[in-house]
Amino acid sequence: MSDIFPKWTNWLPLKIAVGAVLVGTAATAGSWYYLTPKYSNVGYQPVQPVAFSHAIHAGQLGMDCRYCHSAVEKSWYSNIPTASTCMNCHNQVLKDDPKLALVRESAATGKPIPWVQIHKVPDYVYFNHSVHVNRGVSCVECHGRIDKMDEVRQVEPLSMTFCLDCHRHPEKHLRPPDKITDLGWQVDPKTQKQNGEKFKHDWKVQSSQNCSACHR
């Protein structure tokens, strides 16, 4: 047999077994990291410098998202409200509450509150809020039921797969313009496809799947 097969082939089965174990371990480790909520930041809920409850403001009081995030319909980003916006109400409501000391200080000095950003996409990804909200895509699609959160957390992965699922079938996610910030509005599954197709046509929604649509 030694005249037919070289000696190194004696080690071939062992090398194949070791290689298979290494490849399997690498694939498992990669999947464990890249396909889990930890990588996508789902569930990320940092402690903010001021305990602002969306459940109270947007939920119980019914404040429209655009009162605080006033640029969302005309800008690529959703702005964080200044302390002066908060003080429009809190100069009368809970005006001496110690929990709002940082807000009062910010309004008086102009020093911004160091809010911790939660929802992020990589620097190479371009996302325009105004394009989406002006074409029937509700805040709830990406941010979930913010109106039920005392502390905001990330509920969607905001991954390329997540975005492409919507871009491939936008009619499933479009709603009437007056329901964009109505986070509790329930989609009627019986009419959503028909209405969504109509919105897609009327608003000339062109949800590109080309790389350049998001990567610029």
N, C-alpha and C positions, 0 to 999 in steps of 0.2 A: 504493500500500500504506500510505503514511503516513496516509491518510484513514481507513483501516480499523482499524489497530492503533496505539496510542499509542507514543511513542518509548521509554518505559521497558521495553517488551517486548523491545527489542533486546538488553537485558542479562539477560533472564530465563533463558536456557539457562546462562549463566555462573553466575548466582546459584544455580540449582538444583544445578549441579555442585559449587560450593563448599560449599553446604549439605550435600550428600550426603557429601562428604569429611569435613566437620566432625562430622556425626552418626556416621559410620562410625568415625572416630578415637575419639570419646567412648565409643562402644559397645565398641570393642576395648580401650581403656584400662580401662573399668569391669570388663569380663570378666577382663582380665589381673590386676586387683587382687582383685576380690571372689570369683573362682572358682578361685583358686590356693591351694596349701597355705600360702603366706606369710600370707594374710589369715586363714585358719582356724587358724593356729598348728600345723598338722600338721608334725611333725618338730622342734618346739621342744624343746631339750634344754639347759637352763642348767647351769652349773657350780655345784654345791652347796657350802656351807661345810664339810661333812664328806662324805667319799667313802663313802657308804652303798651297798652293792651289794644290790639286790633279788635278783639272780641267785644270790647266796650264801645270803642269809637265807631268802627264799621258795622259791628253786629247790633248791639243794643241801641245805639244812637242813630244808626242808619246813615252815617256820614259817607258821602260818595268818595271813592278812591281819589278822584281828581281834585278834591279840595286840597289835599296835601301833596299829591303827586301831580302837580298842575301842568307839567310839561309833557306828560305821557302821550298826548294826542298830536304833538307838534315837534317832538324831538326823538332822536334815536334812543335816548336814555330816559328812565323814570327818575325824576329828581327827588331828593330827600327834602322835605320841607324845612324852611328856616325856623329858628326859634320864634321869630316874630309871628309866623303863621300860627304856631301853638298858642301864643299869647293873645291872639284875637279872641279866644275863648277864655283862656286861663288868667287873663287879667281880672276876671270876675269869678270864674269857677275855680275853686280850690287854689286861689291865688297865693295863699300862704303855706300850702302843703309842702313839707320838707322834701318830699319825693321829686318835686319840680324845681328844686333849688338850682340845678344845673341848667334847666331851661331858662329860668329867670336871669341867671348869670350870662348865658349866651345871648339872650335878647338885649341885655344891657351893654355888653362889651363887644358883641359882634364875633366873638370867638366861637367857631362851630362846635357842635356837640360831636364827640368822636364815636359816631355810630359804627357798628361792625357790619360790614357788607356780608350778606348771606348768599344771594343768588349771583353766581359768577359763571362766565364762559371764558374759555381761553382767549388770549390776546389776539390770536389769529382768526377768531370768529367775529363776524359782524352781525349784530342783531339790532333791528330798528323797531322800537316799540310803536311808534306812530303808524308805521305801515300796517302793523298787525291789528291794533285796536281800532283803526279807522276802516278796517275791512272785516269787521265782525268777529275777531278773535278776542274772547274774554280773558281778563286777568286770571280767572280761575283755571284756565287751560294749563298754565305754567306754574302758577303760585298756589293752586289749591284753595281751600276754603279759609282764606286769610281772616275772614270775618268771624271765624270761630277760634282763632288762635290768640291766647294771651301773650305768648312769646312766639314770634314768627320762626318757622322752621322750613327747610327745603323739603318738598314732597315729591318732586319730579327730578329725574336724573339730568335733564338739560343736555343730553348727549346727542350725537349726530343721529343716532337711530330714533331717538325721541322726536327730533325735529323733522326728519324725513317721513316718519309715520304720518305727520300732519300735512306735510307738503304733498305727499302722494294722494291723500284723500282729504282735501281741505273742506269739502262739503259736510263732512262729519263734525266739524268743529266750528262752523260759522253760525252766528246767531243775530237777531235783530240789533240794530245800533243802540237802541235804548236799553238793551239788556247786557251791554258789555261789562258794566261795573256792578250789575246785579248778580252777585256771586251765588245767591240762593236760587236763582231761576232754574227751573227744571226743563231739560230738553225733552220734547215729546218724540220718542223713537219712531212713532208712526208717521210723523210729518217731517222729521229732521232731514232725511235724504232729499225730499222734494224741495223743501225750503232752502236747504243748503245749496242745492244745484242752482236754484234761482238767484240766491245771493252771489254765488260764484260767477254767474253769467252777468248779472246786473252791475256788479262792482268790478267786473273785469279782473277777477283774481287770477293771477298768474304765479302760482307757487312753484317756482323753478326748482329743479333738482340738479341743476348745474353747479359744479364746485364753486364757481365764481360768485354765486348768489350769496354765499355766507363767508367764503374764504377770500379775503381781499388783501 
